[in-house]
Amino acid sequence: MKIFKLFWNLIYKTPIIWVSILSILVLTSAFAPIITDFDPIRDADFSNVLLPPFYIEGGNTVHILGTDQIGRDIFSRMLYGGRVSLLVAGVAILSGTIIGTILGMISGFKGGIWDEIIMRLVDMWIALPFIMVALVIAIVLGQSWGVMFLLLTLIAWVSFVRPIRGEVLSLREREYIQYATSAGASQLRIIIRHILPNISSTVLVIATMNAGGLVLAESILSFLGVGIPAPTPTWGSLVSDGRGYLEDAWWISTMPGISIFLLVMSLNFCGDWLRDRWDPKLNQL
Amino acid sequence: MRKFILRRFISSVIALLGVTLLVFILSRQVGDPVALLVSEGGYGLTENQWEIQRKKLNLDKPVPIQYILWLGQVATGDLGRDLSDNYPVTRKIKEKLPNTLKLGIAAWIVSTLIGIPLGVLSAVKRGTVFDYAARLFAVIGTTLPPFYIAIMAMLFFAVRLQWVPVAGIGEGFGDWKYYVLPVGTLAWGAASGYLRLTRSSMLEVLDSEFIRLARAKGVGNTSIVFKHALRNSLIVPFTVSALLLASFITGVVVVEAVFAWPGLGRLAVEAVTNNNLNLVVGTTLVFAVLFLVINFLVDIGYVFIDPRIRLS
């Protein structure tokens, strides 16, 4: 009974399920070349077109999730697609975190005209229908990895600024910051040594909470055909590829969508959990 | 109150100018606009004609002046011509806009009618099976990408069960069946947002002092929920509807693309695939204006809902 209760607590009170799903998705994508022998782009097998997954009649265990319209293995395309989706979202959340945190700290610490400019910029940014801006950028700059990183970074940075500014505003008035100032510490030193460590948990919480949204954004852009250019598979473009074959081969679209769902869901739940533990004040959206 | 509205108005105008500036700068990054108008590489165009074209497009003037002139053209409804068939962009947008509005308004009504009551119920019946079911509905609605919901709905209800048509808009409002899937897809996402917000703010209000006072006075439960709590908790979903609206517009673009809905979003996506810059710029500006106007109206509505702002 005790073991059962321990087990129950583990599942119920910690995000262990979500962390496991997340690690499985990350690891399988990272080790895709070891797990599967198929090449996601070149291994087209015209004699095995539109094969169903193995558990359905007509499918086989060589292509466990079936094949697409030109006989490429869906499972391996999903693994390789996950690499792209995870990498893009990961890079974007990193650069977004850095930019957003720096701007938030400047805004809160410097105040005055800096604060005014940065906060108006944030207001304006929130007031943009971002999908349209993304379409304009995609048509002007073309489609490439760089543009995708840029677009997602442009989405990511904005959610950091306001909470971090608020945090810094209250930290700035603390006594130990004033001691540091009167002891002759430079502004840069105060920010790096005394403020940054104190906002790190907030930064991490916001980053985790927004990661899911970025994965979604990437998949939407790829789906609309303005993401990473073909033939590189991403989860969004895989779903898009299967659209024309819904009647004969529903699995082409369905399978990659499940991975997006699992990834976003586990990221969101991990974010919620971190927030509840480290920064309950953020509990608004 | 007048000051509040004025301030909101000014910030909307500034945001609008910011959008136009951004779009202008971006659209000038594609190289010489004259080259877009003529056939490949300016073949068959003399130096002199090229100059005339440049003058016509105001390219001989300094960039800030170009921006102001461009802004003037946009304000008078001149968004240039479609680069593929030389059809005025404004007229194309005018044709498609009503379809997008029909879809958007229908989905918005459905999402409010589902999201807010479910949010209230889930807060009032906290911890019950109903609460968990409602939250599951919301979690799925916010984590599933809209295009995936759309495709799966299409697969089940249109391809397999054949209850509703696969795509298109049908003729007029009579063909309500065409609306079911696009509106349902859009409404699920938006309703999830409303549900979460209403639930959390309702829980907060139900926990507050004045509700406890009302309970202590002996006010009945129905009256507490509807009269005291609901009104106060609706403010939060109302104020953050700007954030919901942004994802709603993304949803509109995606849903139109999937269901071949002849609206602005589909026009924009097609324009991107055909490298049709003027059309993309035009639709972006229309969406931005719609977005800012709705946000501004919401802000004004907010003043009327919440007396604390009206009186301050």
Interface residues (C-beta under 8 A of the other chain):
Chain A: R120 D123 M124 I126 A127 L128 P129 F130 I131 M132 V133 L135 V136 I137 A138 I139 V140 L141 G212 L216 S219 I220 F223 L224 G225 V226 G236 V239 S240 G242 R243 L246 E247 W250 S253 T254 G257 I260 F261 V264 M265 N268 N283 Q284 L285
Chain B: S11 S12 I14 A15 G18 V19 L22 V23 L26 S27 Q29 V30 V139 T142 T143 L144 P145 P146 F147 Y148 I151 M152 M154 L155 V159 L197 S200 V240 A242 L243 A246 I249 T250 V253 V254 A257 V258 A268 V269 A271 V272 T273 N275 N276 L277 V280 V281 T283 T284 F287 A288 F291 L292 N295
